[in-house]
Amino acid sequence: MKLLGWVLALAALNLGLSALGINLVESVLGGSDSLLVKVVYLAVGAAGAYKLYLLVSKKK
């Protein structure tokens, strides 16, 4: 669960920086056409979907 938190925190940081025209993931990993960038975005999307599942399925 700690890894999930880190992934989502870095995704939020990247999203916030994109408002300033900075894409941290693409800058570090080599542009929007890079396979590694696409893998990172897929991993972030999967982490977000899993976290949403955990939040929705939590018993009250």
C-alpha positions, 0 to 999 in steps of 0.5 A, spaced: 500 500 500 505 504 501 507 504 493 500 505 491 501 512 495 507 514 492 505 512 485 499 517 486 503 522 490 508 523 484 502 523 479 498 528 483 505 532 483 506 531 475 499 533 474 500 540 478 506 541 474 503 540 468 499 547 469 505 550 469 507 547 462 512 542 466 511 534 465 515 531 469 514 524 467 516 526 460 522 530 462 525 525 465 523 519 461 524 521 454 518 525 451 511 523 450 512 518 444 517 513 449 514 506 451 517 507 458 512 514 459 506 510 456 508 504 461 508 509 467 502 512 465 498 506 464 501 504 471 498 510 474 492 509 471 491 502 474 493 505 481 488 510 481 483 505 479 485 500 484 485 506 489 478 508 487 476 501 488 478 500 495 475 507 497 468 504 494 468 497 496 470 499 503 465 497 508 462 502 512 
